[in-house]
């Protein structure tokens, strides 16, 4: 099964949280309410350096995805 790069997540146990799931490597879930990121991958020391450089771009892309999705609901 193929998934989109980003998915929106919602859970009634966290009524104010908005989750964006990044489904490609490196997989992660970000809670846009507090910008907390949970990585779904194990990283080696070599990967950590590359991840630090890429993490900011991925988080910006996740936020842009959310903004785009919300704007489509408002139309």
Biopython code that builds the backbone (N, CA, C, O; Angstrom):
import numpy as np
from Bio.PDB.StructureBuilder import StructureBuilder

atoms = [
    (1, "UNK", "N", (0.849, -1.169, 0.000)),
    (1, "UNK", "CA", (0.000, 0.000, 0.000)),
    (1, "UNK", "C", (0.897, 1.236, 0.000)),
    (1, "UNK", "O", (1.914, 1.291, 0.691)),
    (2, "UNK", "N", (0.499, 2.197, -0.775)),
    (2, "UNK", "CA", (1.247, 3.453, -0.838)),
    (2, "UNK", "C", (0.500, 4.522, -0.062)),
    (2, "UNK", "O", (-0.717, 4.663, -0.192)),
    (3, "UNK", "N", (1.241, 5.278, 0.750)),
    (3, "UNK", "CA", (0.658, 6.351, 1.550)),
    (3, "UNK", "C", (1.117, 7.702, 1.032)),
    (3, "UNK", "O", (2.182, 7.798, 0.421)),
    (4, "UNK", "N", (0.326, 8.756, 1.266)),
    (4, "UNK", "CA", (0.806, 10.107, 0.975)),
    (4, "UNK", "C", (1.981, 10.429, 1.896)),
    (4, "UNK", "O", (2.158, 9.790, 2.933)),
    (5, "UNK", "N", (2.768, 11.404, 1.519)),
    (5, "UNK", "CA", (3.927, 11.793, 2.319)),
    (5, "UNK", "C", (3.518, 12.283, 3.703)),
    (5, "UNK", "O", (4.215, 12.004, 4.679)),
    (6, "UNK", "N", (2.410, 13.002, 3.811)),
    (6, "UNK", "CA", (1.909, 13.509, 5.087)),
    (6, "UNK", "C", (0.457, 13.078, 5.291)),
    (6, "UNK", "O", (-0.321, 12.989, 4.340)),
    (7, "UNK", "N", (0.112, 12.815, 6.543)),
    (7, "UNK", "CA", (-1.255, 12.508, 6.942)),
    (7, "UNK", "C", (-1.613, 13.359, 8.152)),
    (7, "UNK", "O", (-0.763, 13.617, 9.003)),
    (8, "UNK", "N", (-2.865, 13.796, 8.234)),
    (8, "UNK", "CA", (-3.346, 14.493, 9.429)),
    (8, "UNK", "C", (-3.870, 13.458, 10.411)),
    (8, "UNK", "O", (-4.501, 12.476, 10.018)),
    (9, "UNK", "N", (-3.604, 13.686, 11.698)),
    (9, "UNK", "CA", (-4.080, 12.790, 12.732)),
    (9, "UNK", "C", (-4.848, 13.550, 13.785)),
    (9, "UNK", "O", (-4.527, 14.697, 14.097)),
    (10, "UNK", "N", (-5.869, 12.907, 14.333)),
    (10, "UNK", "CA", (-6.718, 13.513, 15.341)),
    (10, "UNK", "C", (-7.053, 12.430, 16.356)),
    (10, "UNK", "O", (-7.143, 11.254, 16.003)),
    (11, "UNK", "N", (-7.241, 12.823, 17.623)),
    (11, "UNK", "CA", (-7.575, 11.872, 18.658)),
    (11, "UNK", "C", (-8.340, 12.601, 19.754)),
    (11, "UNK", "O", (-7.882, 13.629, 20.254)),
    (12, "UNK", "N", (-9.496, 12.076, 20.129)),
    (12, "UNK", "CA", (-10.323, 12.749, 21.134)),
    (12, "UNK", "C", (-9.681, 12.757, 22.521)),
    (12, "UNK", "O", (-10.082, 13.546, 23.377)),
    (13, "UNK", "N", (-8.689, 11.894, 22.756)),
    (13, "UNK", "CA", (-7.966, 11.928, 24.029)),
    (13, "UNK", "C", (-7.062, 13.148, 24.128)),
    (13, "UNK", "O", (-6.620, 13.510, 25.219)),
    (14, "UNK", "N", (-6.788, 13.782, 22.995)),
    (14, "UNK", "CA", (-5.968, 14.998, 22.923)),
    (14, "UNK", "C", (-6.750, 16.044, 22.135)),
    (14, "UNK", "O", (-6.422, 16.316, 20.980)),
    (15, "UNK", "N", (-7.768, 16.626, 22.735)),
    (15, "UNK", "CA", (-8.718, 17.452, 21.983)),
    (15, "UNK", "C", (-8.126, 18.713, 21.353)),
    (15, "UNK", "O", (-8.694, 19.223, 20.386)),
    (16, "UNK", "N", (-7.019, 19.230, 21.857)),
    (16, "UNK", "CA", (-6.448, 20.448, 21.275)),
    (16, "UNK", "C", (-5.246, 20.152, 20.380)),
    (16, "UNK", "O", (-4.701, 21.060, 19.752)),
    (17, "UNK", "N", (-4.837, 18.900, 20.321)),
    (17, "UNK", "CA", (-3.655, 18.536, 19.533)),
    (17, "UNK", "C", (-4.016, 18.336, 18.067)),
    (17, "UNK", "O", (-5.103, 17.865, 17.733)),
    (18, "UNK", "N", (-3.088, 18.702, 17.212)),
    (18, "UNK", "CA", (-3.188, 18.445, 15.779)),
    (18, "UNK", "C", (-1.909, 17.722, 15.400)),
    (18, "UNK", "O", (-0.815, 18.268, 15.545)),
    (19, "UNK", "N", (-2.045, 16.490, 14.911)),
    (19, "UNK", "CA", (-0.890, 15.684, 14.564)),
    (19, "UNK", "C", (-0.710, 15.627, 13.056)),
    (19, "UNK", "O", (-1.679, 15.492, 12.309)),
    (20, "UNK", "N", (0.541, 15.732, 12.614)),
    (20, "UNK", "CA", (0.892, 15.485, 11.226)),
    (20, "UNK", "C", (1.872, 14.320, 11.243)),
    (20, "UNK", "O", (2.868, 14.346, 11.966)),
    (21, "UNK", "N", (1.581, 13.295, 10.438)),
    (21, "UNK", "CA", (2.417, 12.110, 10.347)),
    (21, "UNK", "C", (3.193, 12.172, 9.040)),
    (21, "UNK", "O", (2.605, 12.308, 7.967)),
    (22, "UNK", "N", (4.520, 12.072, 9.133)),
    (22, "UNK", "CA", (5.383, 12.006, 7.956)),
    (22, "UNK", "C", (5.663, 10.529, 7.708)),
    (22, "UNK", "O", (6.254, 9.863, 8.558)),
    (23, "UNK", "N", (5.245, 10.004, 6.550)),
    (23, "UNK", "CA", (5.271, 8.568, 6.297)),
    (23, "UNK", "C", (6.526, 8.071, 5.595)),
    (23, "UNK", "O", (6.718, 6.863, 5.457)),
    (24, "UNK", "N", (7.376, 8.979, 5.154)),
    (24, "UNK", "CA", (8.610, 8.587, 4.466)),
    (24, "UNK", "C", (9.786, 8.713, 5.430)),
    (24, "UNK", "O", (9.676, 9.343, 6.482)),
    (25, "UNK", "N", (10.908, 8.110, 5.060)),
    (25, "UNK", "CA", (12.093, 8.202, 5.922)),
    (25, "UNK", "C", (12.600, 9.635, 5.959)),
    (25, "UNK", "O", (12.721, 10.274, 4.914)),
    (26, "UNK", "N", (12.888, 10.131, 7.112)),
    (26, "UNK", "CA", (12.689, 9.557, 8.429)),
    (26, "UNK", "C", (11.262, 9.806, 8.919)),
    (26, "UNK", "O", (10.797, 10.945, 8.952)),
    (27, "UNK", "N", (10.583, 8.740, 9.293)),
    (27, "UNK", "CA", (9.188, 8.847, 9.714)),
    (27, "UNK", "C", (9.096, 9.531, 11.077)),
    (27, "UNK", "O", (9.913, 9.290, 11.966)),
    (28, "UNK", "N", (8.090, 10.386, 11.220)),
    (28, "UNK", "CA", (7.877, 11.061, 12.498)),
    (28, "UNK", "C", (6.438, 11.526, 12.609)),
    (28, "UNK", "O", (5.701, 11.572, 11.625)),
    (29, "UNK", "N", (6.055, 11.871, 13.833)),
    (29, "UNK", "CA", (4.763, 12.502, 14.112)),
    (29, "UNK", "C", (5.069, 13.800, 14.833)),
    (29, "UNK", "O", (5.831, 13.816, 15.800)),
    (30, "UNK", "N", (4.473, 14.894, 14.361)),
    (30, "UNK", "CA", (4.634, 16.182, 15.034)),
    (30, "UNK", "C", (3.276, 16.623, 15.562)),
    (30, "UNK", "O", (2.261, 16.537, 14.871)),
    (31, "UNK", "N", (3.282, 17.088, 16.775)),
    (31, "UNK", "CA", (2.094, 17.679, 17.384)),
    (31, "UNK", "C", (2.211, 19.185, 17.168)),
    (31, "UNK", "O", (3.050, 19.834, 17.793)),
    (32, "UNK", "N", (1.394, 19.739, 16.305)),
    (32, "UNK", "CA", (1.489, 21.159, 15.970)),
    (32, "UNK", "C", (1.055, 22.067, 17.113)),
    (32, "UNK", "O", (1.328, 23.267, 17.089)),
    (33, "UNK", "N", (0.385, 21.508, 18.108)),
    (33, "UNK", "CA", (-0.007, 22.306, 19.270)),
    (33, "UNK", "C", (1.222, 22.796, 20.036)),
    (33, "UNK", "O", (1.253, 23.929, 20.515)),
    (34, "UNK", "N", (2.234, 21.932, 20.147)),
    (34, "UNK", "CA", (3.420, 22.290, 20.933)),
    (34, "UNK", "C", (4.739, 22.011, 20.203)),
    (34, "UNK", "O", (5.810, 22.131, 20.797)),
    (35, "UNK", "N", (4.667, 21.642, 18.932)),
    (35, "UNK", "CA", (5.837, 21.344, 18.087)),
    (35, "UNK", "C", (6.672, 20.174, 18.602)),
    (35, "UNK", "O", (7.847, 20.061, 18.255)),
    (36, "UNK", "N", (6.092, 19.311, 19.413)),
    (36, "UNK", "CA", (6.793, 18.117, 19.876)),
    (36, "UNK", "C", (6.862, 17.104, 18.737)),
    (36, "UNK", "O", (5.866, 16.846, 18.061)),
    (37, "UNK", "N", (8.046, 16.532, 18.534)),
    (37, "UNK", "CA", (8.267, 15.581, 17.451)),
    (37, "UNK", "C", (8.633, 14.228, 18.055)),
    (37, "UNK", "O", (9.472, 14.134, 18.950)),
    (38, "UNK", "N", (7.984, 13.189, 17.543)),
    (38, "UNK", "CA", (8.312, 11.819, 17.931)),
    (38, "UNK", "C", (8.819, 11.099, 16.683)),
    (38, "UNK", "O", (8.080, 10.918, 15.715)),
    (39, "UNK", "N", (10.076, 10.696, 16.718)),
    (39, "UNK", "CA", (10.685, 10.000, 15.579)),
    (39, "UNK", "C", (10.314, 8.532, 15.647)),
    (39, "UNK", "O", (10.357, 7.930, 16.720)),
    (40, "UNK", "N", (9.954, 7.954, 14.523)),
    (40, "UNK", "CA", (9.544, 6.558, 14.450)),
    (40, "UNK", "C", (10.651, 5.689, 13.868)),
    (40, "UNK", "O", (10.390, 4.588, 13.383)),
    (41, "UNK", "N", (11.859, 6.169, 13.914)),
    (41, "UNK", "CA", (13.029, 5.474, 13.367)),
    (41, "UNK", "C", (14.108, 5.385, 14.437)),
    (41, "UNK", "O", (14.139, 6.186, 15.371)),
    (42, "UNK", "N", (14.979, 4.417, 14.294)),
    (42, "UNK", "CA", (16.202, 4.331, 15.085)),
    (42, "UNK", "C", (17.308, 4.945, 14.236)),
    (42, "UNK", "O", (17.398, 4.670, 13.040)),
    (43, "UNK", "N", (18.148, 5.774, 14.846)),
    (43, "UNK", "CA", (19.188, 6.456, 14.095)),
    (43, "UNK", "C", (20.568, 6.100, 14.632)),
    (43, "UNK", "O", (20.782, 5.994, 15.840)),
    (44, "UNK", "N", (21.494, 5.921, 13.698)),
    (44, "UNK", "CA", (22.896, 5.744, 14.081)),
    (44, "UNK", "C", (23.504, 7.126, 14.295)),
    (44, "UNK", "O", (22.883, 8.136, 13.965)),
    (45, "UNK", "N", (24.695, 7.174, 14.835)),
    (45, "UNK", "CA", (25.385, 8.454, 15.039)),
    (45, "UNK", "C", (25.578, 9.177, 13.707)),
    (45, "UNK", "O", (25.448, 10.399, 13.640)),
    (46, "UNK", "N", (25.883, 8.434, 12.661)),
    (46, "UNK", "CA", (26.059, 9.052, 11.338)),
    (46, "UNK", "C", (24.748, 9.661, 10.840)),
    (46, "UNK", "O", (24.742, 10.744, 10.255)),
    (47, "UNK", "N", (23.641, 8.958, 11.076)),
    (47, "UNK", "CA", (22.334, 9.450, 10.648)),
    (47, "UNK", "C", (21.915, 10.703, 11.417)),
    (47, "UNK", "O", (21.245, 11.575, 10.864)),
    (48, "UNK", "N", (22.305, 10.795, 12.680)),
    (48, "UNK", "CA", (21.886, 11.920, 13.512)),
    (48, "UNK", "C", (22.345, 13.256, 12.960)),
    (48, "UNK", "O", (21.607, 14.239, 13.025)),
    (49, "UNK", "N", (23.563, 13.307, 12.413)),
    (49, "UNK", "CA", (24.065, 14.566, 11.841)),
    (49, "UNK", "C", (23.213, 14.968, 10.635)),
    (49, "UNK", "O", (22.809, 16.125, 10.517)),
    (50, "UNK", "N", (22.943, 14.026, 9.754)),
    (50, "UNK", "CA", (22.116, 14.307, 8.585)),
    (50, "UNK", "C", (20.693, 14.671, 9.009)),
    (50, "UNK", "O", (20.071, 15.552, 8.416)),
    (51, "UNK", "N", (20.190, 14.000, 10.023)),
    (51, "UNK", "CA", (18.839, 14.271, 10.513)),
    (51, "UNK", "C", (18.723, 15.685, 11.057)),
    (51, "UNK", "O", (17.723, 16.358, 10.805)),
    (52, "UNK", "N", (19.708, 16.144, 11.789)),
    (52, "UNK", "CA", (19.683, 17.503, 12.327)),
    (52, "UNK", "C", (19.548, 18.521, 11.208)),
    (52, "UNK", "O", (18.813, 19.502, 11.330)),
    (53, "UNK", "N", (20.261, 18.281, 10.118)),
    (53, "UNK", "CA", (20.227, 19.209, 8.983)),
    (53, "UNK", "C", (18.874, 19.174, 8.273)),
    (53, "UNK", "O", (18.390, 20.203, 7.804)),
    (54, "UNK", "N", (18.267, 17.990, 8.195)),
    (54, "UNK", "CA", (17.026, 17.827, 7.444)),
    (54, "UNK", "C", (15.771, 18.063, 8.286)),
    (54, "UNK", "O", (14.714, 18.381, 7.740)),
    (55, "UNK", "N", (15.875, 17.910, 9.602)),
    (55, "UNK", "CA", (14.703, 17.969, 10.482)),
    (55, "UNK", "C", (13.943, 19.280, 10.353)),
    (55, "UNK", "O", (12.715, 19.274, 10.265)),
    (56, "UNK", "N", (14.645, 20.392, 10.339)),
    (56, "UNK", "CA", (13.960, 21.682, 10.249)),
    (56, "UNK", "C", (13.159, 21.784, 8.961)),
    (56, "UNK", "O", (12.022, 22.255, 8.978)),
    (57, "UNK", "N", (13.734, 21.350, 7.842)),
    (57, "UNK", "CA", (13.030, 21.398, 6.562)),
    (57, "UNK", "C", (11.785, 20.514, 6.583)),
    (57, "UNK", "O", (10.742, 20.892, 6.049)),
    (58, "UNK", "N", (11.895, 19.336, 7.202)),
    (58, "UNK", "CA", (10.757, 18.430, 7.269)),
    (58, "UNK", "C", (9.636, 19.000, 8.126)),
    (58, "UNK", "O", (8.461, 18.853, 7.791)),
    (59, "UNK", "N", (9.989, 19.641, 9.219)),
    (59, "UNK", "CA", (8.986, 20.226, 10.097)),
    (59, "UNK", "C", (8.293, 21.405, 9.421)),
    (59, "UNK", "O", (7.083, 21.582, 9.562)),
    (60, "UNK", "N", (9.047, 22.196, 8.700)),
    (60, "UNK", "CA", (8.453, 23.300, 7.933)),
    (60, "UNK", "C", (7.504, 22.734, 6.874)),
    (60, "UNK", "O", (6.420, 23.277, 6.663)),
    (61, "UNK", "N", (7.902, 21.648, 6.209)),
    (61, "UNK", "CA", (7.050, 21.028, 5.195)),
    (61, "UNK", "C", (5.778, 20.460, 5.819)),
    (61, "UNK", "O", (4.705, 20.560, 5.224)),
    (62, "UNK", "N", (5.880, 19.870, 6.999)),
    (62, "UNK", "CA", (4.706, 19.326, 7.691)),
    (62, "UNK", "C", (3.725, 20.440, 8.046)),
    (62, "UNK", "O", (2.513, 20.283, 7.895)),
    (63, "UNK", "N", (4.253, 21.555, 8.514)),
    (63, "UNK", "CA", (3.404, 22.700, 8.863)),
    (63, "UNK", "C", (2.742, 23.276, 7.613)),
    (63, "UNK", "O", (1.565, 23.636, 7.645)),
    (64, "UNK", "N", (3.485, 23.363, 6.521)),
    (64, "UNK", "CA", (2.923, 23.858, 5.264)),
    (64, "UNK", "C", (1.817, 22.925, 4.759)),
    (64, "UNK", "O", (0.797, 23.383, 4.244)),
    (65, "UNK", "N", (2.028, 21.623, 4.910)),
    (65, "UNK", "CA", (1.000, 20.654, 4.534)),
    (65, "UNK", "C", (-0.279, 20.911, 5.327)),
    (65, "UNK", "O", (-1.368, 20.945, 4.756)),
    (66, "UNK", "N", (-0.150, 21.091, 6.631)),
    (66, "UNK", "CA", (-1.318, 21.352, 7.474)),
    (66, "UNK", "C", (-2.031, 22.630, 7.024)),
    (66, "UNK", "O", (-3.253, 22.642, 6.875)),
    (67, "UNK", "N", (-1.275, 23.691, 6.811)),
    (67, "UNK", "CA", (-1.869, 24.960, 6.375)),
    (67, "UNK", "C", (-2.618, 24.794, 5.060)),
    (67, "UNK", "O", (-3.699, 25.354, 4.882)),
    (68, "UNK", "N", (-2.046, 24.024, 4.139)),
    (68, "UNK", "CA", (-2.692, 23.781, 2.850)),
    (68, "UNK", "C", (-3.993, 23.014, 3.035)),
    (68, "UNK", "O", (-5.008, 23.357, 2.429)),
    (69, "UNK", "N", (-3.970, 21.980, 3.870)),
    (69, "UNK", "CA", (-5.167, 21.178, 4.096)),
    (69, "UNK", "C", (-6.278, 22.004, 4.738)),
    (69, "UNK", "O", (-7.435, 21.907, 4.331)),
    (70, "UNK", "N", (-5.941, 22.805, 5.724)),
    (70, "UNK", "CA", (-6.940, 23.642, 6.389)),
    (70, "UNK", "C", (-7.529, 24.641, 5.417)),
    (70, "UNK", "O", (-8.736, 24.883, 5.435)),
    (71, "UNK", "N", (-6.700, 25.226, 4.569)),
    (71, "UNK", "CA", (-7.215, 26.204, 3.598)),
    (71, "UNK", "C", (-8.189, 25.560, 2.643)),
    (71, "UNK", "O", (-9.110, 26.228, 2.173)),
    (72, "UNK", "N", (-8.023, 24.294, 2.340)),
    (72, "UNK", "CA", (-8.957, 23.602, 1.444)),
    (72, "UNK", "C", (-10.314, 23.382, 2.113)),
    (72, "UNK", "O", (-11.338, 23.378, 1.431)),
    (73, "UNK", "N", (-10.339, 23.199, 3.427)),
    (73, "UNK", "CA", (-11.602, 23.051, 4.143)),
    (73, "UNK", "C", (-12.344, 24.374, 4.217)),
    (73, "UNK", "O", (-13.573, 24.401, 4.274)),
    (74, "UNK", "N", (-11.600, 25.466, 4.215)),
    (74, "UNK", "CA", (-12.206, 26.787, 4.354)),
    (74, "UNK", "C", (-12.810, 27.298, 3.064)),
    (74, "UNK", "O", (-13.561, 28.273, 3.084)),
    (75, "UNK", "N", (-12.505, 26.674, 1.954)),
    (75, "UNK", "CA", (-13.002, 27.152, 0.640)),
    (75, "UNK", "C", (-14.466, 26.890, 0.469)),
    (75, "UNK", "O", (-15.036, 27.226, -0.569)),
]
sb = StructureBuilder()
sb.init_structure("model")
sb.init_model(0)
sb.init_chain("A")
sb.init_seg("    ")
for serial, (resi, resn, name, xyz) in enumerate(atoms, 1):
    if name == "N":
        sb.init_residue(resn, " ", resi, " ")
    sb.init_atom(name, np.array(xyz, "f"), 0.0, 1.0, " ", f" {name:<3s}", serial, name[0])
structure = sb.get_structure()
